[in-house]
C-alpha cells in the first residue's frame, strides 16, 4: 500500500532532524577540541578524534546503502540513528582520549549511514522530478549546520561543558527516532539476497589505508615516507582485490556494472571532483579572513555566513528548478562554468589589500555556484539506477564525493604548507629552516602567529631576569631568532652581572686569568675595561709609576688617564725615595679596595638599568621580527589561496567536463509520494 501524505511528511521530518544532527556534528565538535584536549590530555591524539569519525563515516555509507536493499529501510534507518546517538552519549561520557576516539568512530558509523539512508529514502518515497525539492532542503540543511555548528559548539563549551556538544544530540535525536518509528512505512525490498560480508571487509581494507594516507600525508609524515607509500600500496592492492571480488560475485556489495550506465558514472565522476572544489572554497577562507584581514574567529563565522547563504540559496533554487523544469544538464553545467569563472577570478585578483566587502560578496557568489551540485547530482545519479540498486548506488555517489574531498584537501593542504614555508623561511631571521608550526583541524589549517609571539614576549623578559623555566623554554623554541637566543644565559642578567662582578673583583686584585676573561666579555661596560690593569689596581698602578719615574712619558700619560690618576700627580712630580716605596704600595692597596667597592656598586647600578633597558630592546627587536613574519604570513596565505583557487578551478573544470557528456533527459514523475516497494 502507498504511504499516506502524513506518513511521508512526518517521516521526512524525522530524517531531516537526524541528518541535521549528523551534519552539525562535523562542525560543532571542532570548536570544543581545545577544551577537550585540555581536560582529557593526550594532545598528540588530537587529529584522531576527527580521523576516526571520517574513516568510519566514509566506510559505513556504502555498507548501509547496501543493507537498505536487503532489509526494511525503516529498520536500517533506526539502527543508524541509534548508533549515532549511542556514539554521541558515550563520547560525552569519555574519560580519556582513547575512549573519545573509539566512541567518535562509533558515532561516525551512524553519521555516515544517515547521509546515505536519507538520500535513499527520498528516492523510495518520491519520483525523480519531485526529489529536487527535498534534495534542495537537504543541501540547505548542510549550509545551516556549517553556520550554526561553530557558534553552538562555543556556546555549549563556554557556558555548560564540552560534553554537551555530544549530549545535545540526545533530545533532538529522540524526537527524530519517534517520528521515524511512529510514521515511517517499513519499505521492505521485493526479495532477499545474501549480504556480501567479504566485499564489505575488502572495502574497509582498501578505503582505510587510502584515507589514512591522505589524512597523514604532508603533515604527520612526508609524502615520500615509507608509512605513506606503504598505505598507498596497501590501498592499491586492496582496491584491485575488491574489484576482482565484486566482479565475480552474483550478489556483490556494489554492482560495478552500474558504472556502465552513462548518467550514473558521469554523475559520480562529477561528485568526485566537486568534493575538493567545494573544500577549496570553504576550508581555507577562515584562514584568509582571520590572518590576512584581521577578523576575529567569531567574526569570521559571521563573515563566511554569505557563503553559507549562497550554498543554501543555490541548493534550494537548484532543487526547485529541477522539480519545475524536469531537466538538469543546463543547470549543472551553467553552475559549474559560473563556479569555474569565479575561481579563476579569485586566482588572478585576490590580494592582501582586497576590500573585505568585495571578498564577502565573492563568497556569496561561490556558494551560489556550489549549491546546485550539492542538491542535484544525487538526483541525476539516482535517475539512472535500477530500483534494486538504489541504496548502494546512492551511497556510492556519496562515497566517491568523500574520497575526492579527502584526496583534495590533502593536496590543497600541501599547497598551503609549501607556500607558507617558503615565505616564512625567507622572513625568518637567519633563514631558520624551522618556521612556525601549522595546526591542522577538521576545518582545515590555521597558523596562530600572534599567540606564539605573545608567548615569546611574555617569556623573554622573564628569561632575561633569571627565570630558568623561561630560559629553557626559549632555548628550545624554534620561533625565537638565533640573535636573541645568543643573548640568553642561564640565570639571565643577574647571573651575567654576578659573574662579571666576581671576575672584576678578582681582576682588580691582580688575577690575570680573570682579567683576560673579562676583556673577552662583550657585556662588560666600557668604563670598567679601563680599570683592568695587568697585575690589578695596586700592582698595575705601581708598575706605571715606576716606569713614569724612569722617564717613560707613555706610562705617565696612561697613569693620568686612570680614574684615580689625578690623585697621584704629587707622586709623579716628587718621586719618593726607595725606602718609602713600601708606603706607596700600602696607599695603592687602600686605593684598590676603594676601586673594588666602587666598581661593585657601579655594576649593581648597571644591572638595575640593564634589567629595564635590555628587555625593552629585546622586545623591540622581537616585535620587528613579528611584523616581518606577519607580513610574510599574509603574503604566503594569499599566494597559497590563489594557487588553491587555481586547483579548485581545475577540479571544477574536470567536473564540468563530466557534466558536458551527461544525457539531457527529462526526469520522470509528478507531485505526490511514490508507491512503496513493499
C-alpha positions in Angstrom: 0.0 0.0 0.0 1.1 3.6 -0.6 2.3 5.7 2.4 -0.1 8.5 3.3 0.9 12.1 2.8 1.0 12.4 6.6 3.4 9.5 6.9 5.6 10.9 4.2 5.6 14.3 5.8 6.5 13.1 9.4 9.0 10.6 8.1 10.8 13.3 6.3 10.7 15.4 9.5 12.5 12.6 11.4 15.0 12.1 8.6 15.8 15.8 8.3 16.3 16.0 12.1 18.7 13.1 12.1 20.5 14.4 9.0 20.9 17.8 10.7 22.5 16.2 13.7 25.0 14.3 11.6 25.8 17.4 9.5 26.0 19.6 12.7 28.4 17.1 14.3 31.0 17.8 11.6 31.4 21.4 12.7 30.2 21.6 16.4 33.0 19.4 17.8 35.9 21.4 16.3 35.2 24.4 18.5 35.3 22.3 21.6 38.5 20.4 20.8 41.0 22.7 22.6 38.9 22.4 25.8 38.6 18.6 25.3 42.3 18.2 24.9 42.9 20.4 28.0 40.7 18.2 30.1 41.4 14.7 28.7 45.1 15.4 27.9 46.6 13.4 25.0 47.2 16.4 22.6 49.2 14.0 20.4 46.0 12.2 19.6 44.1 15.5 18.7 43.8 14.7 15.0 42.5 11.1 15.6 39.2 12.5 17.1 38.4 13.8 13.6 40.1 11.0 11.7 38.2 8.2 13.4 34.9 9.8 12.6 36.0 10.4 9.0 37.1 6.8 8.5 34.0 5.1 9.9 31.5 7.5 8.3 33.1 7.0 4.9 33.2 3.2 5.1 29.7 2.9 6.6 27.8 4.8 3.9 28.2 2.1 1.1 27.7 -0.7 3.6 24.4 0.7 5.0 23.4 1.7 1.5 23.5 -2.0 0.5 21.7 -3.1 3.7 18.7 -0.9 2.7 18.3 -3.1 -0.4 18.2 -6.3 1.7 16.2 -5.4 4.8 13.5 -3.0 5.8 14.6 0.6 5.2 12.9 1.7 8.4 14.8 -0.9 10.5 18.2 0.1 9.0 17.4 3.8 9.5 16.5 3.2 13.1 19.8 1.4 13.6 21.7 4.3 12.0 20.1 6.9 14.3 20.5 4.6 17.3 24.2 4.1 16.6 24.8 7.8 16.1 23.0 8.6 19.4 24.9 5.8 21.3 28.2 7.1 20.0 27.2 10.7 21.0 26.3 9.6 24.5 29.5 7.6 25.0 31.6 10.4 23.5 30.2 12.8 26.1 31.0 10.3 28.9 34.6 9.7 27.7 37.2 9.9 30.5 40.3 9.9 28.2 41.3 10.4 24.6 41.3 6.7 23.7 37.7 6.4 24.7 36.7 9.5 22.9 38.4 8.3 19.7 36.7 4.9 19.9 33.3 6.4 20.5 33.7 9.0 17.8 34.3 6.1 15.5 31.1 4.5 16.6 29.3 7.9 16.1 30.8 8.1 12.6 29.2 4.7 11.7 25.8 6.1 12.4 26.6 9.5 10.8 27.8 8.1 7.5 24.8 5.7 7.4 22.4 8.6 8.0 23.8 10.5 5.0 23.3 7.6 2.7 19.9 6.5 4.0 18.4 10.0 3.9 19.0 10.3 0.2 18.0 6.7 -0.4 14.7 7.2 1.4 13.9 10.3 -0.8 14.4 8.1 -3.8 12.0 5.5 -2.5 9.2 7.9 -1.4 9.4 10.4 -4.3 9.7 10.3 -8.1 12.9 11.7 -9.6 11.5 15.1 -10.6 10.0 15.7 -7.1 13.2 14.8 -5.3 14.7 18.1 -6.2 12.6 19.9 -3.7 13.7 17.6 -0.9 17.3 17.4 -2.0 17.5 21.2 -2.1 16.3 21.3 1.5 19.0 18.7 2.4 21.6 21.0 0.8 20.3 24.0 2.7 20.5 21.9 5.9 24.2 21.3 5.4 24.7 25.0 4.9 22.7 25.8 8.0 24.7 23.3 10.1 28.1 24.8 8.9 26.9 28.2 10.1 25.3 27.2 13.4 27.8 24.5 14.4 30.9 26.5 15.4 28.7 29.1 17.2 26.7 26.5 19.1 29.8 24.5 20.0 31.4 27.6 21.5 28.3 28.5 23.4 27.9 25.0 24.9 31.6 24.7 25.8 31.8 28.1 27.5 28.5 28.0 29.4 28.0 24.3 30.1 30.7 21.8 29.2 32.4 20.4 26.2 30.4 17.2 26.9 27.2 19.0 25.8 28.4 19.2 22.2 27.6 15.5 22.2 24.7 15.4 24.7 22.8 18.0 22.6 22.2 15.2 20.1 20.2 13.2 22.5 16.9 15.1 22.8 16.8 16.1 19.1 17.7 12.5 18.1 15.0 11.1 20.4 12.4 13.3 18.5 13.8 12.1 15.2 13.6 8.4 16.4 10.0 8.9 17.4 8.9 10.4 14.1 10.6 7.6 12.2 9.4 4.8 14.5 5.8 6.2 14.5 5.3 7.3 10.9 7.8 5.7 8.5 6.5 2.8 6.5 8.6 -0.3 6.7 9.6 -0.2 3.0 10.7 -3.8 2.6 12.6 -4.8 -0.5 10.8 -7.1 -3.0 13.2 -10.0 -2.4 16.1 -11.0 -0.2 19.7 -11.6 -1.3 22.7 -12.6 0.8 24.9 -9.8 2.2 28.4 -9.6 0.8 30.4 -9.7 4.0 33.7 -10.4 2.2 33.1 -7.4 -0.1 32.5 -5.2 2.9 35.7 -6.4 4.5 37.7 -5.8 1.4 36.1 -2.3 1.0 37.4 -1.5 4.5 40.8 -2.9 3.7 41.5 -0.5 0.9 39.5 2.5 2.0 41.0 2.9 5.4 44.7 2.9 4.2 43.8 5.3 1.4 42.0 7.7 3.8 44.9 7.5 6.3 47.5 8.1 3.6 45.8 11.3 2.5 45.0 12.4 6.1 48.6 12.0 7.2 50.5 12.8 4.0 52.4 16.1 4.1 51.5 16.7 7.8 52.2 13.7 10.1 54.5 12.1 7.6 56.2 13.3 4.5 54.6 12.1 1.2 57.6 10.0 0.3 57.9 8.3 3.7 57.7 4.5 4.0 54.5 4.9 6.0 52.6 6.9 3.4 53.9 4.8 0.5 53.1 1.6 2.4 49.5 2.8 3.0 49.1 3.8 -0.7 50.4 0.5 -1.8 48.1 -1.4 0.5 45.2 0.7 -0.7 46.0 -0.1 -4.4 46.3 -3.8 -3.7 43.2 -3.8 -1.7 41.2 -1.9 -4.4 42.3 -4.4 -7.0 41.3 -7.4 -4.8 37.9 -5.7 -4.0 37.2 -5.0 -7.7 38.1 -8.6 -8.7 35.9 -10.0 -5.9 32.9 -7.8 -6.7 33.0 -8.7 -10.4 33.0 -12.4 -9.5 30.1 -12.5 -7.0 26.5 -12.8 -8.1 25.3 -10.6 -5.2 28.1 -8.1 -4.6 28.2 -5.3 -2.1 28.2 -2.9 -5.0 27.3 -3.9 -8.6 30.2 -2.5 -10.6 28.2 -2.9 -13.8 26.2 0.2 -12.7 29.3 2.2 -13.8 28.4 1.2 -17.3 25.4 3.4 -17.1 26.5 6.7 -18.5 24.4 9.1 -16.4 25.4 7.4 -13.1 29.1 7.1 -13.9 29.3 10.7 -15.1 27.4 12.0 -12.0 29.7 10.0 -9.7 32.8 11.4 -11.5 31.4 15.0 -11.2 30.7 14.4 -7.5 34.3 13.2 -7.0 35.7 16.4 -8.5 33.2 18.7 -6.8 34.3 17.4 -3.4 37.8 19.1 -3.4 36.4 22.1 -5.3 33.9 22.7 -2.5 36.6 22.4 0.2 38.9 24.7 -1.8 36.2 27.4 -1.4 35.2 26.7 2.2 38.0 25.1 4.2 40.7 27.9 3.8 38.6 31.0 3.7 38.5 31.5 7.5 42.3 31.5 7.4 42.3 34.4 4.9 39.8 36.3 7.0 41.4 35.8 10.4 45.1 36.2 9.4 45.1 38.4 6.4 42.1 40.6 7.1 42.4 40.6 10.9 38.9 39.4 11.6 38.4 37.6 14.9 37.4 33.9 15.0 33.8 34.7 16.0 33.5 37.5 13.4 34.9 35.2 10.7 32.0 32.9 11.2 29.6 35.8 10.5 31.8 36.9 7.5 31.6 33.4 6.0 27.8 33.4 6.5 27.2 34.8 3.0 28.9 31.7 1.6 26.6 29.6 3.6 23.6 31.6 2.5 24.8 31.3 -1.1 25.0 27.5 -0.8 21.5 27.4 0.7 20.1 29.6 -2.0 21.8 27.7 -4.7 20.8 24.3 -3.3 17.1 25.2 -2.8 16.9 27.1 -6.1 18.6 24.3 -8.0 16.2 21.7 -6.5 13.2 23.9 -7.3 14.3 24.4 -10.9 14.8 20.7 -11.4 11.4 20.0 -9.9 9.7 22.6 -12.2 11.6 22.0 -15.4 12.4 18.4 -15.1 15.8 18.8 -16.7 19.2 19.2 -15.1 22.0 19.4 -17.6 21.8 23.2 -18.3 21.6 24.0 -14.6 24.5 21.8 -13.6 26.7 22.8 -16.5 25.9 26.5 -16.1 26.6 26.5 -12.3 29.9 24.7 -13.0 31.0 27.2 -15.6 29.9 30.0 -13.3 32.0 28.5 -10.5 35.0 28.0 -12.7 34.9 31.7 -13.7 34.7 32.7 -10.0 37.7 30.5 -9.0 39.8 31.9 -11.9 38.7 35.5 -10.9 39.9 34.8 -7.3 43.1 33.3 -8.5 44.1 36.3 -10.6 42.8 39.1 -8.4 42.8 38.1 -4.7 45.4 40.1 -2.8 46.2 41.2 0.8 44.5 44.6 0.1 41.3 43.2 -1.5 38.4 45.0 0.2 36.7 42.8 2.8 33.2 43.7 1.4 34.2 42.5 -2.1 35.6 39.3 -0.7 32.4 38.6 1.2 30.4 39.2 -1.9 32.5 36.8 -3.9 32.0 34.3 -1.1 28.2 34.6 -1.6 28.6 34.0 -5.4 30.8 31.0 -4.7 28.1 29.5 -2.5 25.5 30.2 -5.2 27.6 28.3 -7.7 28.3 25.4 -5.4 24.7 25.0 -4.3 23.1 23.2 -7.3 25.7 20.5 -7.4 25.1 19.8 -3.7 21.4 19.0 -4.3 21.0 17.9 -7.9 23.9 15.4 -8.6 22.5 12.7 -6.4 19.1 13.0 -8.1 20.7 12.7 -11.5 22.6 9.6 -10.5 19.5 8.0 -8.9 17.5 8.6 -12.1 19.8 6.1 -13.9 19.8 3.4 -11.2 17.6 0.2 -11.1 15.4 0.2 -8.0 17.1 -2.8 -6.6 20.4 -0.9 -6.5 19.1 2.5 -5.3 20.6 2.2 -1.9 24.1 1.1 -2.8 24.2 3.4 -5.9 23.2 6.5 -3.9 25.7 5.7 -1.2 28.4 5.1 -3.8 28.0 8.7 -5.1 28.4 9.9 -1.5 31.4 7.7 -1.1 33.2 9.0 -4.2 32.5 12.5 -3.1 34.0 11.8 0.3 37.1 10.1 -1.2 37.6 13.0 -3.6 37.2 15.5 -0.7 39.8 13.7 1.4 42.3 13.5 -1.5 41.7 17.1 -2.5 42.1 18.5 1.0 45.4 16.7 1.3 46.6 18.2 -2.0 45.4 21.7 -1.1 46.8 21.5 2.4 50.2 20.6 1.0 50.0 23.7 -1.3 49.2 25.9 1.7 52.1 24.4 3.7 54.6 24.8 0.9 53.6 28.4 0.3 53.8 29.4 4.0 57.1 27.6 4.5 58.6 29.4 1.5 57.5 32.9 2.7 58.2 32.3 6.4 61.7 30.9 5.9 62.5 33.9 3.8 61.4 36.3 6.5 62.7 34.4 9.5 66.0 35.8 10.8 69.0 33.8 9.7 66.9 31.8 7.3 65.8 29.5 10.1 64.5 26.3 8.4 62.0 25.8 11.2 59.1 28.0 10.5 56.1 28.5 12.8 54.1 25.3 13.1 50.9 24.9 11.3 47.9 23.4 13.2 45.6 21.1 11.3 41.9 20.6 12.3 38.8 19.2 10.8 38.1 22.6 9.4 41.3 23.0 7.6 44.7 24.5 8.6 45.4 27.6 10.7 48.6 29.3 11.8 48.4 31.2 15.2 51.4 33.5 14.8 50.0 36.1 17.3 49.6 33.6 20.0 53.2 32.3 19.5 54.7 35.8 19.7 52.5 36.8 22.6 54.0 33.8 24.4 57.6 34.8 23.4 57.0 38.4 24.6 55.9 37.1 27.9 58.8 34.6 28.3 61.7 36.8 27.1 61.7 39.4 29.9 61.4 36.6 32.4 64.4 34.7 31.0 66.5 37.9 30.9 65.6 38.5 34.6 66.7 35.0 35.6 63.7 32.7 35.3 65.2 29.3 34.4 62.0 27.7 33.2 61.5 30.6 30.7 65.2 30.3 29.7 64.9 26.6 28.9 61.6 27.1 27.0 63.1 29.8 24.9 66.3 27.9 24.1 64.2 25.1 22.7 61.8 27.3 20.8 62.2 27.5 17.0 60.3 30.8 16.9 62.9 32.8 18.8 65.6 34.3 16.4 69.1 33.0 17.0 70.4 36.5 17.6 68.1 36.8 20.6 68.9 33.3 21.8 72.6 34.2 21.8 71.9 36.9 24.4 70.3 34.4 26.8 72.3 32.8 29.6 71.3 30.6 32.5 70.2 32.8 35.3 69.7 35.8 33.0 71.1 39.3 33.5 71.5 38.8 37.3 73.7 35.8 36.8 75.6 37.5 34.0 76.3 40.6 36.1 77.1 38.4 39.2 79.7 36.6 37.2 81.2 39.9 35.9 81.3 41.2 39.5 83.2 38.2 40.7 85.6 38.3 37.8 86.0 42.1 38.2 86.9 41.8 41.8 89.5 39.1 41.1 90.9 41.1 38.1 91.2 44.3 40.1 93.1 42.4 42.8 95.6 41.0 40.3 94.1 37.8 38.9 95.4 37.7 35.3 93.1 34.9 34.1 90.0 36.8 35.4 91.3 39.9 33.6 91.6 38.1 30.3 88.2 36.6 30.6 86.7 40.0 31.3 88.4 41.5 28.3 86.6 38.9 26.2 83.2 39.6 27.8 81.0 41.5 25.3 78.6 42.7 28.0 81.2 44.4 30.2 80.6 48.2 30.2 83.4 50.2 28.6 84.2 52.2 31.7 85.2 49.1 33.5 87.6 47.9 30.8 89.8 51.0 31.7 90.2 49.6 35.2 91.7 46.3 34.1 95.4 46.9 34.6 97.9 44.0 34.4 98.6 42.9 38.0 95.5 44.6 39.4 94.9 48.2 40.7 97.7 48.3 43.2 100.5 46.5 41.4 99.4 47.8 37.9 99.4 51.4 39.2 102.8 50.9 40.9 104.3 49.5 37.7 103.1 52.6 35.8 104.5 54.9 38.5 107.9 53.2 38.3 108.0 53.5 34.5 107.0 57.1 34.8 109.7 57.8 37.4 112.1 56.3 34.9 111.1 58.9 32.4 108.5 56.9 30.3 106.1 59.6 29.1 103.7 57.0 27.7 103.4 55.5 31.2 102.9 58.9 32.7 100.0 59.7 30.3 98.4 56.3 30.9 98.6 56.9 34.6 97.0 60.3 34.4 94.2 58.8 32.2 93.2 56.4 35.0 90.1 57.5 37.1 92.4 57.8 40.1 95.4 59.1 38.2 95.0 62.8 39.1 95.2 61.9 42.8 98.7 60.5 42.1 100.0 63.7 40.4 102.1 64.6 43.6 103.9 61.2 43.4 104.7 61.9 39.8 106.2 65.3 40.4 108.2 64.2 43.5 109.1 60.6 43.4 109.6 59.1 46.9 112.9 57.6 47.9 113.2 53.8 47.5 112.8 53.3 51.3 109.4 54.9 51.3 108.0 53.0 48.3 106.5 50.3 50.6 104.3 53.1 51.9 103.3 53.9 48.4 102.2 50.3 47.8 100.2 50.4 51.0 98.5 53.6 49.8 97.8 51.9 46.5 96.3 48.8 48.3 93.9 51.1 50.1 93.1 52.7 46.7 92.5 49.3 45.3 89.9 48.5 48.0 88.1 51.7 47.2 88.1 51.0 43.4 86.8 47.5 44.0 83.9 48.8 46.2 83.1 51.5 43.7 83.2 49.0 40.8 80.9 46.6 42.6 78.4 49.4 43.4 78.6 50.6 39.8 77.9 47.2 38.4 74.9 46.8 40.6 73.6 50.1 39.3 74.4 48.9 35.7 72.5 45.7 36.4 69.4 47.6 37.6 69.5 49.7 34.5 70.1 46.7 32.2 67.1 44.8 33.8 64.9 47.7 32.5 66.7 48.6 29.2 67.8 45.2 27.8 64.3 43.5 27.9 62.8 46.6 26.3 65.4 46.4 23.5 65.0 42.7 23.1 61.2 43.0 22.9 61.6 45.8 20.3 63.7 43.5 18.1 61.3 40.7 18.6 58.4 42.9 17.6 60.3 43.9 14.4 60.6 40.1 13.6 56.9 39.8 14.4 56.0 42.5 11.9 58.1 40.9 9.2 56.7 37.4 9.8 53.1 38.7 9.9 53.6 40.3 6.5 55.2 37.2 5.1 52.4 35.1 6.6 49.8 37.3 4.9 51.6 37.1 1.6 52.1 33.4 1.9 48.4 32.8 2.7 47.3 34.9 -0.2 49.7 33.2 -2.6 48.6 29.8 -1.3 44.9 30.7 -1.7 45.4 31.8 -5.2 47.1 28.5 -6.1 44.3 26.7 -4.2 41.7 28.5 -6.2 43.5 27.6 -9.4 43.4 23.9 -8.3 39.7 24.4 -7.4 39.1 25.8 -10.9 40.9 22.7 -12.3 38.6 20.4 -10.3 35.6 22.3 -11.3 36.7 22.1 -14.9 37.0 18.3 -14.6 33.5 18.2 -13.1 32.2 20.3 -15.9 33.8 18.0 -18.5 31.9 15.1 -16.9 28.7 17.1 -16.9 29.2 18.1 -20.5 28.6 14.5 -21.6 25.6 13.9 -19.4 22.5 13.0 -21.4 19.9 15.8 -21.1 17.0 13.6 -20.1 13.7 14.8 -18.6 13.2 13.4 -15.1 10.1 11.3 -14.7 7.3 11.7 -12.1 5.0 14.3 -10.8 3.8 15.5 -7.4 2.9 13.3 -4.6 4.5 10.3 -2.9 5.9 7.3 -4.8 4.3 3.9 -4.1 6.0 1.8 -1.5 8.3 -1.0 -2.6 6.6 -3.3 -0.2 
